[in-house]
């Protein structure tokens, strides 16, 4: 037992040193960021240091799991490409919140469709994320189809209020948004295989399910429902329950079924044998989804449990631990 404790203490010490180095890498890049064209010694053709800092800050503010996962990438060039891909994802996702008018939203989505085409011609627009993406594409070819898939899926749901009739529709949307970004990250690392794509698909769907369950109380309060209608009608035939602002047996049954589907996706992804360690690092956001689904189970599937709405203070260490073990 004593030797076991010593061994685990040593592992924890090594893990803490590793996360310290990862965080220091970003912190210490500040002087380098002021030297135009360089981030940690990596030179870029289109983007300036300020452009890369813009991407990093954007992801840090709006995509906590993605930010932490990217910090843990050891390869500096891959990390720079990952900031660009994740920054693109955040920019497109924020359009529905930052552009209030329908026409303004349409113009913003069209801007990004045009920006992707311009990147492919080697003449990117002067937007910081577009410039960073241009450098990423120059270093490692990325699928235009996947970028446009993300944009068009978001544009088809401009207010975030579209109700999904079936679970299949919901998972199709997850594939076109969350999974597509994971596939782009795998491409950025030169790590796409049929096996990695299958894992990304399951992880993307699980991440989307965890997100919609976490947001459910807030959305219910606004009269919005993102949970598939077929599951809602099965468990909550009287939708007035959604306006009560508290849990109920019907809602708990609904959360149980959808949460179980999300957990099944994560288990399926983890059980795929032969995934490269690099691919597993890019799928680390699965850790955040698993933590939420496990917390939901511990709460008795009470979507209104206050613990579910608090940020997981241990998430950085959880993700570091999984990165050390090359698991997700």
Secondary structure as the mmCIF struct_conf table of DSSP 4:
data_model
#
loop_
_struct_conf.conf_type_id
_struct_conf.id
_struct_conf.beg_label_comp_id
_struct_conf.beg_label_asym_id
_struct_conf.beg_label_seq_id
_struct_conf.end_label_comp_id
_struct_conf.end_label_asym_id
_struct_conf.end_label_seq_id
HELX_RH_AL_P HELX_RH_AL_P1 UNK A 2 UNK A 27
TURN_TY1_P TURN_TY1_P1 UNK A 28 UNK A 28
HELX_RH_AL_P HELX_RH_AL_P2 UNK A 29 UNK A 33
TURN_TY1_P TURN_TY1_P2 UNK A 34 UNK A 34
BEND BEND1 UNK A 35 UNK A 35
TURN_TY1_P TURN_TY1_P3 UNK A 36 UNK A 37
STRN STRN1 UNK A 38 UNK A 39
TURN_TY1_P TURN_TY1_P4 UNK A 40 UNK A 41
STRN STRN2 UNK A 42 UNK A 43
BEND BEND2 UNK A 45 UNK A 46
HELX_RH_AL_P HELX_RH_AL_P3 UNK A 49 UNK A 62
HELX_RH_AL_P HELX_RH_AL_P4 UNK A 64 UNK A 71
TURN_TY1_P TURN_TY1_P5 UNK A 72 UNK A 72
HELX_RH_AL_P HELX_RH_AL_P5 UNK A 76 UNK A 98
BEND BEND3 UNK A 101 UNK A 101
HELX_RH_AL_P HELX_RH_AL_P6 UNK A 102 UNK A 120
TURN_TY1_P TURN_TY1_P6 UNK A 121 UNK A 122
BEND BEND4 UNK A 126 UNK A 126
HELX_RH_AL_P HELX_RH_AL_P7 UNK A 128 UNK A 139
BEND BEND5 UNK A 140 UNK A 140
HELX_RH_AL_P HELX_RH_AL_P8 UNK A 144 UNK A 155
TURN_TY1_P TURN_TY1_P7 UNK A 156 UNK A 159
BEND BEND6 UNK A 160 UNK A 160
HELX_LH_PP_P HELX_LH_PP_P1 UNK A 162 UNK A 164
BEND BEND7 UNK A 165 UNK A 166
HELX_RH_AL_P HELX_RH_AL_P9 UNK A 167 UNK A 174
HELX_RH_PI_P HELX_RH_PI_P1 UNK A 175 UNK A 179
HELX_RH_AL_P HELX_RH_AL_P10 UNK A 180 UNK A 188
TURN_TY1_P TURN_TY1_P8 UNK A 189 UNK A 190
HELX_RH_AL_P HELX_RH_AL_P11 UNK A 194 UNK A 221
TURN_TY1_P TURN_TY1_P9 UNK A 222 UNK A 223
BEND BEND8 UNK A 227 UNK A 227
HELX_RH_AL_P HELX_RH_AL_P12 UNK A 229 UNK A 235
BEND BEND9 UNK A 237 UNK A 238
HELX_RH_3T_P HELX_RH_3T_P1 UNK A 239 UNK A 243
BEND BEND10 UNK A 244 UNK A 246
HELX_RH_AL_P HELX_RH_AL_P13 UNK A 249 UNK A 270
TURN_TY1_P TURN_TY1_P10 UNK A 271 UNK A 271
TURN_TY1_P TURN_TY1_P11 UNK A 273 UNK A 274
HELX_RH_AL_P HELX_RH_AL_P14 UNK A 277 UNK A 282
TURN_TY1_P TURN_TY1_P12 UNK A 283 UNK A 284
HELX_RH_AL_P HELX_RH_AL_P15 UNK A 285 UNK A 298
TURN_TY1_P TURN_TY1_P13 UNK A 299 UNK A 300
BEND BEND11 UNK A 301 UNK A 301
TURN_TY1_P TURN_TY1_P14 UNK A 303 UNK A 304
HELX_RH_AL_P HELX_RH_AL_P16 UNK A 306 UNK A 309
BEND BEND12 UNK A 310 UNK A 310
TURN_TY1_P TURN_TY1_P15 UNK A 313 UNK A 314
HELX_RH_AL_P HELX_RH_AL_P17 UNK A 315 UNK A 325
TURN_TY1_P TURN_TY1_P16 UNK A 326 UNK A 326
#
